[in-house]
Amino acid sequence: MKTKLYTLITGSSEGFGKALAIECAKRKMNLILVSLPNSGLSQLTESIIQNYKVDVVPIEKDLSMEENCVSLFKEVEQMNLSVNMLINNVGLGSTMFFKEGTIDFYQKQVKLNVMVTTLLSSLFLDMLKANTPSHILNVSSLSCFFYLAKKQVYGATKSYVYSFSKSLRAELKADNINVSVICPGGMNTNPTTISTNQSNHWLARQSIMNPEEVATIAIKGLLNQNEMIIPGFMNKLFLLIDKLLPAFVIKMIANSHVNKFKSYNTGNRNHELLLNRSH
Ligand SMILES: NC(=O)c1ccc[n+]([C@@H]2O[C@H](COP(=O)([O-])OP(=O)(O)OC[C@H]3O[C@@H](n4cnc5c(N)ncnc54)[C@H](OP(=O)(O)O)[C@@H]3O)[C@@H](O)[C@H]2O)c1
């Protein structure tokens, strides 16, 4: 009998993760969806099963705790589910001066963006090897290419994801495991991000995309085994301009308007904007 295969998506109750889940379901892929407890995962599960007739297994875990990454893997094993696609989407975003963030927030951001991506890739590696051809999609950000004010920790975590993905891809090619990395620009995923996106300067606002259109590009790029996926014409143009213009001009453009950006982080459930504590 043919083994039933599953795509595991972290941070899938909302935003880009939810859009990825729906895109995969449209392509008849069975899903394991992982998000925080009480995040509406069961309602999303029911709606996907009803609309797309695929298997969906919801697992509620706070992945910022290392032991929960391990218990997630053990639960998947105990349920005899075979994963052939791992989508490391969960992540905490932020746009704020370094002094505005707390140590607790930065720790959680590094854990979710860096450690969870690394740990889950490691934990699921043997399972992916057993279910080839298989895929890992890591979610980085366009900000990993630009050294932007107010994006110091976030941008650095996404540079890690980018670099990790490229090296891992070179290593796992021989095992028939494809590793792709997607670097989206701004996406209108949640109220906080939408509000910050609107406060961006004109040029940056032109590149904002909806998570649904990015998800379609992401899964297409992943299945085509693209090394790097840059969604949207404007985001591709930004990267080209970055290569063509002198570095000091890029810095001037990228960091102009920095004081006008609203400070925010997506570290709390209600997506409250941070009050500018320091000024
Ligand atoms: N939005 C953008 O403009 C943008 C641009 C480039 C890259 N990205 C990247 O895209 C990814 C998704 O971003 P997004 O904007 O869609 O984020 P989002 O709207 O905040 O959604 C994040 C998802 O992760 C879940 N989650 C949060 N903390 C978790 C934890 N500790 N354990 C398990 N699940 C957790 C959330 O569950 P709850 O609903 O329970 O909170 C939610 O389902 C991130 O890696 C982000 O860095 C986003």
Ligand as a Chemical Component Dictionary entry (heavy atoms), coordinates in Angstrom:
data_LIG
# 
_chem_comp.id                   LIG 
_chem_comp.type                 NON-POLYMER 
_chem_comp.pdbx_formal_charge   0 
_chem_comp.three_letter_code    LIG 
# 
loop_
_chem_comp_atom.comp_id 
_chem_comp_atom.atom_id 
_chem_comp_atom.alt_atom_id 
_chem_comp_atom.type_symbol 
_chem_comp_atom.charge 
_chem_comp_atom.model_Cartn_x 
_chem_comp_atom.model_Cartn_y 
_chem_comp_atom.model_Cartn_z 
_chem_comp_atom.pdbx_ordinal 
LIG N1  N1  N 0  4.397  39.621 7.259  1  
LIG C1  C1  C 0  5.447  40.017 6.586  2  
LIG O1  O1  O 0  5.494  41.167 6.093  3  
LIG C2  C2  C 0  6.621  39.093 6.398  4  
LIG C3  C3  C 0  7.607  39.443 5.482  5  
LIG C4  C4  C 0  8.687  38.588 5.279  6  
LIG C5  C5  C 0  8.765  37.404 5.995  7  
LIG N2  N2  N 1  7.791  37.088 6.895  8  
LIG C6  C6  C 0  7.926  35.825 7.632  9  
LIG O2  O2  O 0  6.798  35.002 7.369  10 
LIG C7  C7  C 0  6.538  34.161 8.499  11 
LIG C8  C8  C 0  5.086  34.304 8.908  12 
LIG O3  O3  O 0  4.847  35.662 9.232  13 
LIG P1  P1  P 0  3.363  36.244 9.451  14 
LIG O4  O4  O 0  3.439  37.695 9.165  15 
LIG O5  O5  O -1 2.375  35.394 8.738  16 
LIG O6  O6  O 0  3.208  36.032 11.025 17 
LIG P2  P2  P 0  1.876  36.038 11.927 18 
LIG O7  O7  O 0  0.718  36.634 11.194 19 
LIG O8  O8  O 0  2.286  36.636 13.229 20 
LIG O9  O9  O 0  1.584  34.488 12.116 21 
LIG C9  C9  C 0  2.492  33.709 12.829 22 
LIG C10 C10 C 0  1.922  32.322 13.046 23 
LIG O10 O10 O 0  2.823  31.631 13.927 24 
LIG C11 C11 C 0  2.113  31.205 15.091 25 
LIG N3  N3  N 0  2.973  31.303 16.265 26 
LIG C12 C12 C 0  3.443  32.430 16.843 27 
LIG N4  N4  N 0  4.210  32.112 17.908 28 
LIG C13 C13 C 0  4.228  30.749 17.973 29 
LIG C14 C14 C 0  4.834  29.816 18.857 30 
LIG N5  N5  N 0  5.565  30.221 19.891 31 
LIG N6  N6  N 0  4.646  28.503 18.642 32 
LIG C15 C15 C 0  3.878  28.072 17.603 33 
LIG N7  N7  N 0  3.269  28.905 16.740 34 
LIG C16 C16 C 0  3.437  30.229 16.924 35 
LIG C17 C17 C 0  0.941  32.167 15.199 36 
LIG O11 O11 O 0  -0.062 31.610 16.006 37 
LIG P3  P3  P 0  -1.092 32.608 16.809 38 
LIG O12 O12 O 0  -2.141 32.928 15.809 39 
LIG O13 O13 O 0  -1.588 31.792 17.908 40 
LIG O14 O14 O 0  -0.311 33.803 17.282 41 
LIG C18 C18 C 0  0.558  32.329 13.731 42 
LIG O15 O15 O 0  -0.162 31.214 13.280 43 
LIG C19 C19 C 0  7.536  34.593 9.583  44 
LIG O16 O16 O 0  8.642  33.742 9.579  45 
LIG C20 C20 C 0  7.921  35.999 9.150  46 
LIG O17 O17 O 0  9.186  36.382 9.630  47 
LIG C21 C21 C 0  6.707  37.890 7.110  48 
# 
loop_
_chem_comp_bond.comp_id 
_chem_comp_bond.atom_id_1 
_chem_comp_bond.atom_id_2 
_chem_comp_bond.value_order 
_chem_comp_bond.pdbx_ordinal 
LIG N1  C1  SING 1  
LIG C1  O1  DOUB 2  
LIG C1  C2  SING 3  
LIG C2  C3  SING 4  
LIG C2  C21 DOUB 5  
LIG C3  C4  DOUB 6  
LIG C4  C5  SING 7  
LIG C5  N2  DOUB 8  
LIG N2  C6  SING 9  
LIG N2  C21 SING 10 
LIG C6  O2  SING 11 
LIG C6  C20 SING 12 
LIG O2  C7  SING 13 
LIG C7  C8  SING 14 
LIG C7  C19 SING 15 
LIG C8  O3  SING 16 
LIG O3  P1  SING 17 
LIG P1  O4  DOUB 18 
LIG P1  O5  SING 19 
LIG P1  O6  SING 20 
LIG O6  P2  SING 21 
LIG P2  O7  DOUB 22 
LIG P2  O8  SING 23 
LIG P2  O9  SING 24 
LIG O9  C9  SING 25 
LIG C9  C10 SING 26 
LIG C10 O10 SING 27 
LIG C10 C18 SING 28 
LIG O10 C11 SING 29 
LIG C11 N3  SING 30 
LIG C11 C17 SING 31 
LIG N3  C12 SING 32 
LIG N3  C16 SING 33 
LIG C12 N4  DOUB 34 
LIG N4  C13 SING 35 
LIG C13 C14 SING 36 
LIG C13 C16 DOUB 37 
LIG C14 N5  SING 38 
LIG C14 N6  DOUB 39 
LIG N6  C15 SING 40 
LIG C15 N7  DOUB 41 
LIG N7  C16 SING 42 
LIG C17 O11 SING 43 
LIG C17 C18 SING 44 
LIG O11 P3  SING 45 
LIG P3  O12 DOUB 46 
LIG P3  O13 SING 47 
LIG P3  O14 SING 48 
LIG C18 O15 SING 49 
LIG C19 O16 SING 50 
LIG C19 C20 SING 51 
LIG C20 O17 SING 52 
# 
